Amino acid sequence: MTGATGARTTGGVSYWWADLGIPEPQDPLAGDVEADVVIVGAGYTGLWTAYYLAGLRPDLDVRVVEQRFAGYGASGRNGGWLSASVTGGLDGYARTHPRTDVARFQLAMNDAVEEVIAVAERHGIDAEVRRGGTLLVARNAAQAGRAREAARTAARWPETGARLLGADEADRRIRVAGTRAAIWEPHCARINPARLVQGLARVVRERGVRIHEGTTVRGIATGWVETDRGTVRARHVIRATEGFTAGLAGERRTWVPMNSSMIVTDPLPPLAWAEIGWAHHDTLEDFAHVYSYAQRTPDGRIAIGGRGNPYRFGSRTDLDGDIPDRTVQHLRAVLCSWFPQVGEVGIAHAWSGVLGVPRNWRATVGYDAASGRGWAGGYVGTGVTATNLAGRTLADLVAGERTERTTLPWVDQRARPWEPEPLRWLGIHGLYRAYGLADRLEARGGRRTSWVATLADRVSGR
């Protein structure tokens, strides 16, 4: 598909994988086996868990099973933000946990950013890491009000390091058209997500963990995992399936698979970069309710993402990153509104993927010592860093270690199930229509956050 709004390549898992070359599945399971630990899902969560377990307990036989190849899901399709953002918000956790514990959570996320970078450097993983922080821009009066509120929140939580920027200071980092104010957060780096997950899979294998790719899980229970190629019996069974969790028996309403979509441009000409700036490697987001997020790639492209079609009826997921042209058009329109200079630049690739969203919009890590069953996920789109902290925490829990990580507020928290269909589909699509309406009302001159968005927040439980 080509043209003024279309992309030359769509689907195909992601641009990141297309650039690297989509790998062939390796070491599929060959019949029934016994192990000490079996991890379902070879994305970031499963691989980090295996990495740290192999370090803590090298005597354990750890297996990972994956339906396609390591990094096939969100880990190889995301926007490449290594961000310390706490899903669910610090104030939300402070309503149910002591402030000191919530502050520890934020500091642990800050540390996880540095840990991922350190592991990549230690093992020679070229994930194209560049520290630059995150710039969140406000482009109308209502968004500027939310930026000021974010600054007040940051003052209550100095652990985030976030600070308010005026329009001129924001423009010196990235010149986004119409910027009125911005928040800059220091604890974030730009990465190439597929390069990170590919390198991590290599290191995990070097540590003696077998990753059984091309192996589809049919059922998970205490003590075993059933696949299309045999059964793995193990004392410890870890579910690390994120956006694909709803496809497992009994998990249909645990986390909804929310869609997120991305496009990446052709390389921009030097004149466009001279006008835009973006020399500090910041990741970029706006204060819209239906927000978009972006990074500048090492070869001079802009990769930008947003929700598109947020949810498919019955918690269905696509498997190959297919994306409708209307979503490509929407993302291109957002990109051009931020940077009018890119109007004639082509779109090289467009793709989509799913992420896991719990009913309370908070990620979680859990482990039941009696049954040996554990899980982690529900990152709501902020999982690149959180998966590292989750993997370290699961490794501690499986190894029987009590650490600072195993007492963080997200450990063993539970959310109620999502509503059954058709209420689930109606509710999610209704909420995103409401957020879109709120954005349009604010763009027309609303001075404060639209009451429509406020009501949608209350209904959604965010």
C-alpha positions as CSV (number, residue, x, y, z in Angstrom):
1,M,0.0,0.0,0.0
2,T,1.5,3.4,-0.9
3,G,0.3,7.0,-1.3
4,A,0.0,10.2,0.6
5,T,-1.3,8.5,3.8
6,G,-0.6,4.8,3.3
7,A,2.5,2.8,4.3
8,R,4.7,0.9,1.9
9,T,4.8,-2.1,4.2
10,T,2.1,-3.1,6.7
11,G,2.0,-5.8,9.3
12,G,4.9,-8.3,9.1
13,V,5.1,-8.3,12.9
14,S,6.9,-4.9,13.1
15,Y,9.4,-2.5,11.5
16,W,12.0,-3.5,14.1
17,W,11.8,-7.1,13.2
18,A,11.6,-6.4,9.4
19,D,14.8,-4.4,9.8
20,L,16.6,-7.2,11.6
21,G,15.1,-10.1,9.7
22,I,12.3,-12.2,11.2
23,P,13.9,-15.3,12.8
24,E,13.0,-18.9,12.2
25,P,11.7,-20.6,15.4
26,Q,14.4,-22.7,17.1
27,D,14.4,-25.8,19.4
28,P,10.7,-26.6,19.3
29,L,9.6,-28.9,22.1
30,A,10.1,-32.6,21.1
31,G,7.7,-34.5,23.3
32,D,7.0,-34.7,27.0
33,V,9.7,-33.4,29.3
34,E,10.3,-32.7,33.0
35,A,11.9,-29.5,34.3
36,D,12.2,-27.4,37.4
37,V,10.7,-24.3,36.0
38,V,8.6,-23.7,32.9
39,I,7.9,-20.2,31.7
40,V,5.1,-19.6,29.2
41,G,6.0,-16.7,26.8
42,A,9.4,-15.6,25.5
43,G,8.9,-11.9,25.6
44,Y,10.7,-9.6,28.0
45,T,9.0,-10.9,31.1
46,G,9.7,-14.5,30.4
47,L,13.3,-13.9,29.3
48,W,14.2,-11.6,32.2
49,T,12.8,-14.2,34.6
50,A,14.9,-16.9,33.0
51,Y,18.0,-14.7,32.9
52,Y,17.9,-13.9,36.7
53,L,16.8,-17.4,37.7
54,A,19.7,-18.9,35.8
55,G,22.0,-16.5,37.8
56,L,20.4,-17.2,41.2
57,R,19.9,-20.9,40.8
58,P,22.1,-22.3,38.0
59,D,21.2,-25.8,39.2
60,L,17.6,-25.5,38.0
61,D,16.4,-26.8,34.6
62,V,14.5,-23.8,33.2
63,R,12.5,-24.0,30.0
64,V,10.7,-21.3,28.1
65,V,7.9,-22.1,25.7
66,E,6.9,-19.7,22.9
67,Q,4.3,-20.0,20.1
68,R,6.4,-18.3,17.5
69,F,9.8,-16.8,18.3
70,A,11.3,-14.9,21.2
71,G,10.1,-11.3,21.1
72,Y,7.2,-12.0,18.7
73,G,4.6,-10.1,20.8
74,A,4.7,-6.7,22.4
75,S,8.4,-7.0,23.2
76,G,9.3,-6.8,19.5
77,R,6.6,-4.3,18.5
78,N,6.7,-1.5,21.1
79,G,7.7,2.1,20.8
80,G,11.2,1.5,22.3
81,W,10.7,3.4,25.6
82,L,12.9,2.3,28.5
83,S,10.8,4.4,30.9
84,A,10.6,4.3,34.7
85,S,6.9,5.2,34.6
86,V,4.8,3.4,37.3
87,T,1.6,2.0,35.7
88,G,-1.4,3.1,37.7
89,G,0.3,6.2,39.1
90,L,2.0,6.8,42.4
91,D,-0.9,8.7,44.0
92,G,-3.1,5.7,43.3
93,Y,-0.8,3.3,45.1
94,A,-0.5,5.8,48.0
95,R,-4.2,5.3,48.6
96,T,-3.6,1.7,49.5
97,H,0.0,1.4,50.6
98,P,2.4,3.4,52.8
99,R,4.1,6.3,51.1
100,T,7.6,4.8,51.8
101,D,6.7,1.6,49.9
102,V,5.4,3.6,46.9
103,A,8.5,5.7,46.9
104,R,10.6,2.4,47.0
105,F,8.6,1.3,43.9
106,Q,9.5,4.4,42.0
107,L,13.2,4.1,42.9
108,A,13.1,0.4,41.9
109,M,11.8,1.4,38.5
110,N,14.5,4.0,38.2
111,D,17.0,1.4,39.0
112,A,15.5,-1.0,36.5
113,V,16.2,1.5,33.7
114,E,19.9,1.4,34.6
115,E,19.9,-2.4,35.1
116,V,18.6,-3.0,31.5
117,I,21.3,-0.7,30.1
118,A,24.0,-2.4,32.3
119,V,22.9,-5.9,31.2
120,A,23.0,-4.8,27.5
121,E,26.5,-3.4,27.9
122,R,27.7,-6.4,29.9
123,H,26.6,-8.9,27.3
124,G,27.3,-6.9,24.1
125,I,23.7,-6.4,23.2
126,D,23.5,-3.5,20.7
127,A,20.0,-2.3,21.6
128,E,20.8,1.2,20.2
129,V,20.3,2.7,23.7
130,R,20.4,6.4,24.1
131,R,19.6,8.1,27.4
132,G,17.5,11.3,26.9
133,G,14.6,11.3,29.3
134,T,11.0,11.8,28.2
135,L,9.4,15.0,27.0
136,L,5.6,15.2,27.5
137,V,4.2,18.2,25.6
138,A,1.0,20.2,26.2
139,R,-0.4,21.9,23.1
140,N,-3.6,23.6,24.3
141,A,-4.8,25.3,27.5
142,A,-6.4,22.2,29.0
143,Q,-3.3,20.1,28.3
144,A,-1.1,22.8,29.9
145,G,-3.3,22.6,33.0
146,R,-2.6,18.8,33.1
147,A,1.1,19.6,32.8
148,R,0.9,21.9,35.8
149,E,-0.9,19.2,37.7
150,A,1.7,16.7,36.7
151,A,4.3,19.1,38.1
152,R,2.5,19.3,41.4
153,T,2.4,15.5,41.5
154,A,6.1,15.5,40.8
155,A,6.7,17.8,43.7
156,R,5.0,15.2,46.0
157,W,7.1,12.5,44.5
158,P,10.6,13.9,43.9
159,E,11.8,10.3,43.2
160,T,10.5,10.8,39.6
161,G,12.8,13.7,39.0
162,A,10.2,15.3,36.7
163,R,10.1,19.0,36.2
164,L,7.9,21.6,34.4
165,L,9.3,23.3,31.3
166,G,8.0,26.4,29.7
167,A,7.4,26.5,25.9
168,D,10.8,28.0,25.1
169,E,12.7,25.4,27.2
170,A,10.6,22.6,25.7
171,D,11.3,23.8,22.2
172,R,15.1,23.7,22.9
173,R,14.7,20.0,23.3
174,I,12.1,19.2,20.6
175,R,10.1,21.8,18.6
176,V,6.6,20.4,18.6
177,A,4.2,22.8,16.9
178,G,2.0,24.7,19.4
179,T,3.8,23.6,22.5
180,R,2.6,25.7,25.6
181,A,4.4,23.7,28.3
182,A,5.9,20.4,28.9
183,I,7.1,17.9,31.6
184,W,10.5,16.4,31.3
185,E,11.3,13.2,33.1
186,P,15.0,12.0,33.3
187,H,14.6,8.3,33.8
188,C,14.1,7.1,30.3
189,A,16.2,5.9,27.3
190,R,15.4,5.2,23.7
191,I,16.0,1.6,22.6
192,N,15.5,-0.7,19.6
193,P,13.1,-3.2,21.2
194,A,13.7,-6.1,18.8
195,R,17.5,-5.8,19.2
196,L,17.1,-5.9,23.0
197,V,14.9,-9.0,23.0
198,Q,17.0,-10.8,20.4
199,G,20.1,-10.2,22.4
200,L,18.5,-11.2,25.7
201,A,17.3,-14.4,24.1
202,R,20.9,-15.2,23.1
203,V,22.2,-14.5,26.5
204,V,19.5,-16.6,28.2
205,R,20.4,-19.6,25.9
206,E,24.1,-19.0,26.8
207,R,23.1,-19.4,30.4
208,G,21.7,-22.9,29.8
209,V,18.0,-22.1,29.5
210,R,16.2,-23.8,26.6
211,I,13.7,-21.7,24.7
212,H,11.3,-23.9,22.9
213,E,10.0,-21.7,20.0
214,G,7.3,-22.8,17.6
215,T,5.5,-24.4,20.5
216,T,1.9,-23.4,21.2
217,V,0.6,-23.7,24.7
218,R,-2.9,-25.2,25.0
219,G,-3.3,-25.2,28.8
220,I,-1.6,-24.2,32.0
221,A,-2.2,-25.9,35.4
222,T,-0.4,-26.6,38.6
223,G,2.6,-28.6,37.9
224,W,2.4,-28.7,34.1
225,V,2.0,-26.9,30.8
226,E,0.3,-28.7,27.8
227,T,1.5,-27.7,24.3
228,D,0.9,-28.9,20.8
229,R,4.2,-30.7,20.9
230,G,4.1,-32.3,24.3
231,T,3.7,-31.6,28.0
232,V,6.2,-29.9,30.3
233,R,5.9,-31.0,33.9
234,A,7.6,-28.7,36.5
235,R,7.4,-27.6,40.1
236,H,7.2,-24.0,39.1
237,V,4.9,-22.7,36.3
238,I,5.2,-19.0,35.3
239,R,2.7,-17.3,33.0
240,A,4.3,-14.4,31.1
241,T,1.9,-14.0,28.2
242,E,0.9,-10.3,28.6
243,G,-1.5,-9.3,25.7
244,F,-2.1,-13.0,24.7
245,T,-3.3,-14.0,28.2
246,A,-7.0,-13.9,27.2
247,G,-6.4,-16.7,24.7
248,L,-5.6,-19.2,27.5
249,A,-8.3,-21.3,29.1
250,G,-9.8,-19.6,32.1
251,E,-8.1,-16.3,31.5
252,R,-10.6,-14.7,29.0
253,R,-11.5,-11.8,31.4
254,T,-8.2,-11.5,33.3
255,W,-6.5,-8.9,31.1
256,V,-7.9,-7.4,27.9
257,P,-5.7,-7.4,24.9
258,M,-5.6,-3.7,24.0
259,N,-4.3,-2.8,20.5
260,S,-1.6,-0.2,19.9
261,S,-0.4,0.8,16.5
262,M,2.8,2.4,15.1
263,I,4.2,3.9,11.9
264,V,7.8,4.8,11.1
265,T,8.8,7.3,8.5
266,D,11.5,7.3,5.8
267,P,14.6,9.1,7.0
268,L,14.0,12.8,7.3
269,P,16.2,15.3,5.4
270,P,18.8,17.3,7.4
271,L,16.8,20.5,6.9
272,A,13.8,19.0,8.7
273,W,15.9,17.9,11.6
274,A,17.5,21.3,11.8
275,E,14.0,22.7,12.3
276,I,12.7,20.1,14.7
277,G,15.8,19.7,16.9
278,W,15.5,16.5,18.9
279,A,19.2,16.2,19.5
280,H,18.9,14.9,23.1
281,H,17.4,11.5,22.3
282,D,14.2,12.2,24.3
283,T,11.2,10.0,23.9
284,L,8.2,12.1,23.1
285,E,4.5,12.0,24.2
286,D,1.6,14.5,24.3
287,F,-0.9,15.3,27.0
288,A,-3.9,14.3,24.9
289,H,-6.3,11.8,26.4
290,V,-5.9,9.5,23.4
291,Y,-2.2,10.2,23.5
292,S,0.5,9.4,21.0
293,Y,4.2,8.6,21.7
294,A,7.3,8.7,19.5
295,Q,11.1,8.3,19.3
296,R,13.8,9.5,16.9
297,T,15.5,6.4,15.5
298,P,19.3,6.3,15.1
299,D,19.0,6.5,11.3
300,G,16.9,9.7,11.3
301,R,13.3,8.4,11.2
302,I,10.4,9.1,13.5
303,A,8.5,6.2,14.9
304,I,5.1,7.2,16.3
305,G,2.4,5.2,17.9
306,G,-1.1,5.4,19.3
307,R,-4.2,3.3,20.0
308,G,-6.0,3.1,16.6
309,N,-8.7,0.4,17.0
310,P,-8.4,-0.1,20.8
311,Y,-10.0,-3.5,21.2
312,R,-11.4,-6.4,19.2
313,F,-14.6,-8.1,20.2
314,G,-14.2,-11.2,22.4
315,S,-10.6,-10.3,23.3
316,R,-9.4,-11.5,19.9
317,T,-5.8,-10.8,18.9
318,D,-4.1,-10.4,15.6
319,L,-1.0,-12.5,15.0
320,D,1.0,-10.6,12.4
321,G,0.7,-6.9,13.2
322,D,-1.9,-6.1,10.6
323,I,-3.1,-2.5,10.7
324,P,-6.0,-0.8,8.8
325,D,-5.2,2.2,6.6
326,R,-7.4,4.5,8.6
327,T,-5.1,4.0,11.6
328,V,-2.1,4.8,9.4
329,Q,-3.9,8.0,8.3
330,H,-4.7,8.9,11.9
331,L,-1.1,8.4,13.1
332,R,0.3,10.4,10.1
333,A,-2.1,13.2,10.9
334,V,-0.9,13.3,14.5
335,L,2.7,13.3,13.3
336,C,2.1,16.2,10.8
337,S,0.3,18.2,13.5
338,W,3.3,17.9,15.7
339,F,5.8,18.4,12.9
340,P,4.4,20.1,9.8
341,Q,7.9,19.7,8.2
342,V,7.3,16.0,7.6
343,G,4.2,16.4,5.3
344,E,6.0,15.1,2.3
345,V,8.1,12.4,4.0
346,G,7.0,8.8,3.2
347,I,5.7,6.2,5.7
348,A,8.0,3.2,5.4
349,H,6.2,0.7,7.7
350,A,3.1,0.4,9.8
351,W,2.2,-2.3,12.3
352,S,0.2,-3.1,15.5
353,G,0.3,-5.4,18.5
354,V,-1.5,-6.1,21.8
355,L,-0.7,-5.3,25.4
356,G,-2.3,-6.6,28.5
357,V,-4.7,-4.3,30.5
358,P,-6.0,-5.4,34.0
359,R,-9.4,-4.0,35.1
360,N,-7.6,-1.7,37.6
361,W,-5.0,-0.5,35.0
362,R,-2.1,-1.7,37.3
363,A,0.6,-4.1,36.4
364,T,1.2,-7.0,38.8
365,V,3.7,-9.7,39.8
366,G,2.5,-12.7,41.7
367,Y,3.6,-16.1,42.9
368,D,1.9,-18.8,45.0
369,A,4.5,-20.9,46.8
370,A,2.0,-23.7,47.6
371,S,1.1,-24.4,44.0
372,G,4.3,-23.1,42.4
373,R,2.3,-20.9,40.0
374,G,3.4,-17.4,39.2
375,W,2.6,-14.6,36.7
376,A,3.5,-11.1,35.7
377,G,2.1,-8.6,33.3
378,G,-0.7,-6.2,32.7
379,Y,1.8,-3.4,31.9
380,V,-0.8,-1.2,30.1
381,G,1.9,-0.2,27.5
382,T,4.7,0.7,29.9
383,G,6.3,-2.7,30.2
384,V,9.8,-2.4,28.7
385,T,11.3,-1.4,32.0
386,A,8.7,-3.0,34.3
387,T,9.3,-6.4,32.7
388,N,12.9,-6.3,34.0
389,L,11.8,-5.5,37.6
390,A,9.1,-8.2,37.2
391,G,11.6,-10.8,36.0
392,R,13.9,-10.1,38.9
393,T,11.0,-10.2,41.4
394,L,9.7,-13.6,40.0
395,A,13.2,-15.0,40.1
396,D,13.5,-14.0,43.8
397,L,10.1,-15.5,44.6
398,V,10.8,-18.8,42.8
399,A,14.2,-19.1,44.5
400,G,12.5,-18.5,47.9
401,E,14.4,-15.2,48.4
402,R,12.8,-12.4,50.4
403,T,14.2,-9.1,49.0
404,E,13.2,-5.4,48.7
405,R,11.6,-6.3,45.4
406,T,9.3,-9.0,46.8
407,T,7.6,-6.5,49.1
408,L,6.9,-3.8,46.5
409,P,3.2,-2.6,46.2
410,W,2.5,-4.4,42.9
411,V,3.4,-7.9,44.3
412,D,0.4,-10.2,44.6
413,Q,-2.2,-7.5,44.0
414,R,-5.3,-8.7,42.2
415,A,-7.8,-6.9,40.0
416,R,-11.4,-8.0,39.5
417,P,-12.2,-9.6,36.1
418,W,-13.3,-7.5,33.1
419,E,-17.0,-7.5,32.3
420,P,-18.3,-10.2,29.9
421,E,-19.1,-9.4,26.3
422,P,-20.7,-7.4,24.9
423,L,-20.3,-5.1,27.9
424,R,-16.5,-5.3,27.6
425,W,-16.5,-4.2,23.9
426,L,-19.1,-1.5,24.4
427,G,-17.4,-0.2,27.5
428,I,-13.9,0.0,26.0
429,H,-15.0,1.5,22.7
430,G,-17.3,3.9,24.5
431,L,-14.5,5.1,26.7
432,Y,-12.1,5.7,23.9
433,R,-14.8,7.6,21.9
434,A,-15.3,9.7,25.1
435,Y,-11.6,10.5,25.3
436,G,-11.5,11.4,21.6
437,L,-14.4,13.7,22.1
438,A,-12.7,15.3,25.1
439,D,-9.6,15.9,23.0
440,R,-11.6,17.6,20.3
441,L,-13.5,19.8,22.8
442,E,-10.2,20.8,24.4
443,A,-8.6,21.6,21.0
444,R,-11.5,23.9,20.2
445,G,-10.5,26.1,23.2
446,G,-11.6,24.4,26.4
447,R,-9.6,26.0,29.2
448,R,-9.7,23.0,31.5
449,T,-9.8,19.2,31.2
450,S,-13.1,18.3,29.6
451,W,-15.8,16.9,31.9
452,V,-16.2,14.1,29.4
453,A,-12.7,12.8,30.1
454,T,-13.2,13.2,33.9
455,L,-16.3,11.1,33.7
456,A,-14.5,8.5,31.5
457,D,-11.7,8.3,34.0
458,R,-14.2,7.5,36.8
459,V,-16.0,4.9,34.8
460,S,-12.8,3.2,33.7
461,G,-11.3,3.1,37.1
462,R,-8.1,4.7,35.9
